[in-house]
Amino acid sequence: MKLNAFTSPPVHPATQWRPYLYSLVMIGLVTFGVMFTKEHELINIALFYQLPVILSAFWWGRWPSYFTAVISMLAFDFLFIPPTYTLTVDDVRYVWSFVTFLLVAFIIGGRTEVLMHEAAAASQRERSTAALYQFSREIAAIVDLDAIVQKLAMQVADTLGLRTRVILPDENGGLTVRADHKPPQASMDTTANDPEPPTLSAPELVAASWSFAKNKPAGPTTDHFAAVDFLYFPMATPAAVAGLLAVQAKNVTVSSEHLTLLEAWAGLAAVAMERSRLMAKQREAALLLESDKLRTALLNSVSHELRTPLSSIIGSVSTLLESEALYSSQDRHDLLVNIQDGAHRMDRVVANLLDSARLESGMAHLKLDWCDLEDVIGAALHRLKDLIANRTIRFNGSSCVAMIHADSVLLEQVMINLIDNSLKYSAPDSPIDIAVAAVPGKFSITVADRGLGIPPDELPHIFDKFYRIRLPAYRVDGIGLGLSICRGIIEAHGGEIQAQNRPGGGTIMTVSLPAPSDQPTPIERG
């Protein structure tokens, strides 16, 4: 939608010659038509000569219509009023007819021009309203500040046909051009719509700073800094001035309608930016609240996870120190095993916290080397030997040696976490199934149990940090970091990890790792 720049409705000044030439042509056509169609009354001829007057007023305005009226009257007198072919009249009544003719022509010409102005102004107001409505609709759903200022600059420049800037305060308290857009007709200019907005010149910066500080327009057509190139409008809310809307209006006639339009644009943009600011604060507050919740959950979980084994260790040590002579060697051995189990449990909690911190900070560097996935699984089972001593572990290996270029220590930690998870969430007499398979382009490792399974609505979240299933049946020890660490390690290797419910009950954890293109030649297992 394009408005007529910053000018009022078009006016054809008396110095333009073409409307007058066209008026003479119309008078000639009327004269030719009347002279070659005989038997017209003089009153009818006078009405015919009013037609060029009306058309001149409608097409070109007041002055061409006045000129047409005078020439029409002279032609009427010279050609049709006795004595013909002279400008004299025999009857004084014709003089009054001429006066009436001119008076009617002047009134028609003047009123027609007024109506043209009013119609043009009404049309312009309609386009302005439509432009504001379109802009308000486009920014209604936008919450990003940069998107709002770019949309504002583009809308104003494309609508008014003038270069437009949006200027916002920066972190240091200064003013920075955040958007700079030129109208389509300036597209051949290599400086139009540069990716990097320009800096303000010294005079422009002074005018912009004054307008921002005083919350008043500045620049051409105002009483302040009229010599600068841009007209600055504050984008103000009741709370503060959000920024400035600037249009390059030097040597341009600014109408009151367009001043009103610019003020409306600035007001809409200010409201949109205030909404963006409030939503950013709301998101920040929500993040802080969520962070507080996570910190509280972490402290509660860590304190519980550390307090329980620590209490067991302290109790066993106190018993040995205070009453060692009262216990047999087997009892002392059981107490020492209890201390060892508690220490291992605390070690796993601390290791998970450190692994999570390293993955999140990007400090976890992979130490890649060739390793056999079945050896990695065997090492994990050895570290869990005390936990799986009374459990059934069923292993289904690949027919070939599954060699992969990976960090064996981190993959071992993944397998420990997955197997430990299956042990926690399944009955003591149920088996744990582990399988390794080679498929085109990747290796697949599955750890399956016959436990409770996972509620379908919880599946998308179980790999989130500190996430715990909230149902009472799933209340087991842990801080919700194990699966999150597994995902971080596997994704660092370019793989993926998924969870799904097992038919017949239980859970299947599937780890997929890409098979390197330069892997050693597969060796059949004996």
N, C-alpha and C positions, 0 to 999 in steps of 0.2 A: 504494500500500500504506500503510495507516494504522494506527499503533499507538495504544494508549490513553493518549496523552499521557505523563506521567511518573509515573503512579500505579501501585500494585500492583494485582493482580486484585481485582475489585469485592467489597466486604464490606457486607452489609446490617446496620447497627447495630440494637440492640434498641429504639431510639427510633422507628424507622419503623413506622407503624401499619398500612399497607396489607397487608403480609405476614400480619400477625396476623388481620386481617379476612378475608382470603382463606382462612386456615387454619380459621377458624370456619365459613366456608361449606362447605369440604370435609368438616369433621366433621359438619355438618348433613346433607349429601348422603349420607354413609355411614350416619348414624343413620336417615335416612328410608328408605334402601334396605333396611337390615336389618329395620326394624320392619314394613315392608310385604311382606317376603318371609319367611314364617314358617319354623319348624322348623330354625333354625340352632343348632348347638352353640356353647357359650360360647367354646370355643377358637377356633372359626372367626370368631366376632364379634370376639374380641381381635385376630386377624390382620387383619380388615377395618379396624380402627382404627389398625393400624400403617401402612396405606397413606397417609393424610394426613401422618403423621410423616415418611415417606420422601420424599414429594413436597415438603414444606416444606423439608426439609434440602437437597434437590437444587436447588430454585428460589431459596430465600431465605437459606439458611445455618443456622447452629447455633441461634441464639436463637429464631427462629420455630419451628424443629422442637421445641425444648424446650417452648415454650408449647403447641404442638399436642399433644405427648405428655401433658402434665398435663391439658389439657381433654379429650382422648380418654379418659384413664383415669377422670376424673370422670363423663363421660357413660356410659361402660361400666358403672361402679359404680351410678350412679343409675337407669339404665334397665333393666339386664339382670341384676344380681347381687341375689339375694334378701337381705333384703327389698327389692323394687323401689321406686323413687321415694323412696329415702332414701340417704344416704351411709354408712350403717352396713352391716356384714356379719355374717352368722350364723356363717360358717365362717372360722377364722383362716387356712386355706390360701389364701383369696382375697387376703389381705394380701400373702403371698409372691408371688402372681401379679401383684399390682399393682407390687410392687418390681421383679420381673423385667421387667414390661412397660416401666416407666420406664427401667430400666437398659439394656435393648435399644434403646429409643428414643433415649436420650442417646448411646449408642455409635454408632448409625447416623447421627444428626445430626452428631456431631462428626467422624466419619470422612468423611462425605459432603462436609462443608465443606473438610476437608483435601484431599480428592481434587479438589474444584472449584478450590482454589488451585493445586494442582500442575498440573492440566490447563490452567488459564489461563496459568500461568507457562510451561509447555511451548509453548503456542500463541504466546505473546509472544516467546519465544526463537526460534521458527521464523520469525516475521515479521521479527524483528531480523536473523536470518541472511540471509533473503531480501532485506531492504533493503540490507544490506552487499554482497551478491553483485550486486544490480542496480547499485549505485553503482560497484563495481569494474569491472563490464563497461562502464558508460557512459563512465568516464574512461580506460579502457585505451588508447583510440586518440586521446585529446585531448592535445595538446602546448602549446596556448595557455594561458597562466596565467590570463587573465581568464575564459576559458571554464571552467576547472577550478573557480575559486572561485565562479562563478555557479551551476554545477551542484551544488556541495557545499551552498551555502546553500539552494537550492531543494529538494534532496533531503531535508535535515534538517528544514526547516520543514514541508514537505508530509507527511513521515512522522510526525513527532512532534507536529505541530500547534502549534508554538511559534515565535515570531519568532527568526530566526537571522541572525547576522552572521559574516562572514569578515574578519579584520583582519590586515593585512600591514605589514611595515616599509616606510617610504618612503625616498626618496633621502637625506633629511636625518637619518635615524636615528630618526624618530618613528614612530608607529603610525597607520595610516589604514584606515578602513572601506572595503574593496574590493567587498563584496557585502552587501546587506541585503534579506532576503526574509521576508515574512509568510505565514502559512498561509492556505489558501483561505477559511476562515471570517472572516478579517480583510480580505477583498477590498473590503468597503464602506468601509473606512477610507481616506481620501484620501491618507494618508501611507504606505500600504503599497506596498512595492516602488517607491520613488521612483527616477527615472533617476539622480539624484545621491545617492549614499550619504550618510547624515548624519555629522556629526562627533561624536566622543565627548565626553560631558560630563566635567567635571573629576573626579568620583569614579570614573566608569567608566574614564577614562584612567589614573588611578593604579592601579586594580586590574588593568587590562590590561597596563600596563607592568611591574608586579610579576610577573604570571604569565609574561610573555614573558621577563623577565630571569632568573627563578628556575626556569623550565621546570616549573612546578607549577600545578595548577588553582586558581582563585580565584573567589570569589563565593558565592552562596547554596549552602547544604549543605556548605560547606567551612569550614575554620578561619581563612580569610583573606578579609577584605573581604566578610563575609556580608551586609552591608546594601545592596550594590549590586543592580541589577536583573538583570544578566547573569551567567551562569556561564561562565567562560573555561577552555578546554582548549587547552594548547599543541599545535601541530602540529609535532612534533619528529622529526628524522632523527638518525642517529648523528653527523652533522657539525654541525648547528645547529638552532635553532628557526626553522621557516619562517614561522610566523604563529600566529594564534589562531582557534579555532572558539568562537563565543559564542552561547548560547541564553538567551532571556529566561525565567528560572526562578524569579523571586521569587514567593513565596507558592504554590509548586508543590512537591508531595511528589516527591522524586527517589528512584527505586528503584535498587538496585545494578545491575540488569540494564541500565537506561538509562545509567548512568554508564559501564558497560562498552561499551555501544553507541557512546556519544559518543567514548570513547577510541579505539575501532576506526575510526570515521569520520575522526577527526583523524589517525590513523596512515596510513590509506589516502590521504588528501588530501596529507599531507606527502610521501609517496613519489611521488605524481603530480606535485607541484610541484617536487620535486628532479629528477625525470625531465625536466620542462619546462626547468628551469634548465640541466641538462647538455646537452640538445639545443640550446638556444640558444647555449651556449658552443661546441658542436660546429659549428653553422652559422657562428658568428662565426669560428672557426678555419678552416673551409673557405673562407669568403670572403677571409680574410687570405691563405691559401695561394694561392687563385685570383688575388687581387690581385698577389701577388708574381710569379706566373707571367706575368700580363699585363704587369707592369712590366718584367720581364726580357725578354719577347718584344718589347715596345715599344722598349726600349733597344737590343736587338740589331738590330731592323729599322731603326730610325732611324739608328743608327750606320752600318749597311751602306748605307742609302739615301743618306746624306750623304757617307760616305767615298768611295764610288765616283765620283760626279761631282766631288767636291772633289779627288781624286787626279788626275782628268783635267784639271781647271782648273789645278792647281799644275804638272803636267807641261807643259802647253802654255805657260803663262806663263814657266816656267823656260827652256824651249827658246827662246822669243822673246827673253828677256833675255840669254841666254848666247851664242846663235849666230844672231842675227837676220840677219847679213850673209850667212850661208851658205844661206839659204832664198830661194826666189823669191817673188814677190808672191802667186802662187796658193797656195804652201805656207803663207805667213803668213795668208792668208785662211782656209785650212782650219783652222789652229790657232785662229784667232779664233772660227770657227764652232763648234769643239769646246768652247771656253770658254763660248760663249753657250748651247750645248745643256746643258752641265753646270749652268750657272746656272739655266736654266729648270727643269731636273729638281729641283734643290734648292728652287727656289721652289714647285714643286708639292707637295713633301713638307711644307714648312713651312706652306703654305696649307691642306693637308688636316688637319694637326695643329691649326691655329688654328680651322678650321671645326668640327672634331669637338668641341673644347673649348667653343666658343660654343654649339653645339647642345645639348650635355650640360648646360651651366650655365643654359640658357634665355636667354642674352644675345643670341641671333641674332634680330633684329627684321626682319620682312618689310617691304620698301619696295615696296608694291603700286602698280602702274600698268598701263595697258593695253599689251600687247605681242603681237607676232605670233610664234607658235611657230616658224614657218619662219625668221624673222629670228634668233631665239635659236639655232636649230640652225646657221644660217649663221655666226653669230659664233663659235660653238664650233669649227666646222671651220676658220675662219680662224686661230684661236689654235693649232690643231693642224696647221697647213699643212706644217710641216717633217716631222711624223711621217707624214702621209698623202700626202706628195709622190709616193711610188712605189706607192701602194695604190689600189685601185678602190673608189670610194664611189658607191653607187647610191641615189638619193633619190627617194622617191615622195611628193609633197606632196598636200595636201587640195585639192579643187576650189574651196573657198572660203577666204577669208582666216581663219585660225584665231586669232582675237583672244581673249586671256585676261587676267584681272586677276591679276597675279602679280608676283613679284620677278624681273625678267629676269636680273639678275646671278647670283642663286642657281640659277635654272633653267639658265643657261648653264654653270655649274659642274657641274650634274648631267649635262648632255649631254657635257661634256668627260670626266668620269670614266667614263661608259658607253662612249663611243667609244674612249677610251684602253684600257679593259679589253678590248674586242673586238679591238683591234689587238694587244695583248699575247698573247692566247690563241688566235690564229688564224695560219695560214700567211701569209707575205708576199705570195703570189700569189693569195690568196683575197679575194673582195669583202666589203665591209661594206654591209649594206642598212639604210637609215633610212627610216621612213615616218611620216607624220602623217595621222590619220583623225579625222573628227568623227562621233561616235555619240550617240544621244539622251542628253542630260544631261552629257556629258563629252567630253574630247578624249583621244585615245590616241596615244602616241609609242612606236614600237618600234625597237630597235637589234638587228640580227641578224647573226651571223657564221657562218662555216663552220669553226669551230675544233674543239676537243676535246669540247665539251659539258661538262656538270657531272654527276658521279656522283649518282644519285638520292638516296642517303643524305646527301649534302652540301647538297642544295638548300635545306632549311629553315634552314641556318646561314650561308649566304654573305653575308647582310646584317648579321651580327653584327660588332661592333667587333673589330678585330685578327684576324678569322678568315681563315685561309689554307687552301686545299685541300692536303692533305698528300701527295698522290701525286707521285712524282718528275717525271712528265711535265708537271706544273703549276708547276714551280719557275720563277717569273719574279720580276722586281723588284717591290717593293711592301711596304707595311706592313699591309695589310688594313683600310684606313680608307675607301677610295673608295666602295664600295657602302654602307657604313654611313652615310656622309655623304649619299649620294643618298636613302636611305630617310628620314633625318631631315628633309631639305629638302622632299621630296615630301609627307610626312605633315604637315609644318607648313602646307602649302598645302591640306590636306584631301584629298589624293589617296592613291594607293597605287602601289607598285612591285612587280613580280613577275618571277621568272625561270623559264624552262622550257627543256627541251632541244628543239632544232629537229629536225623530221623530216629524215633524211638526214645528220645530224651538225651540230653547232654549238649555239649558245645564242641564245635570244630574250629580251631584256630589254624589258618592257612597262611604260610609265609611264602612269597614268590620272590626269587632272586634271579636277576638276568644272568644267563650263561655267557661268559666272555667268548668272543669270536676266536681268540687265540689260545683257548684252553688246550691242555695236553690231550693226546689221543686217549679216548676212553679205554679203560682196562677192565676186562671182565673179572668179576670177583670169583675166587676159587671156592 
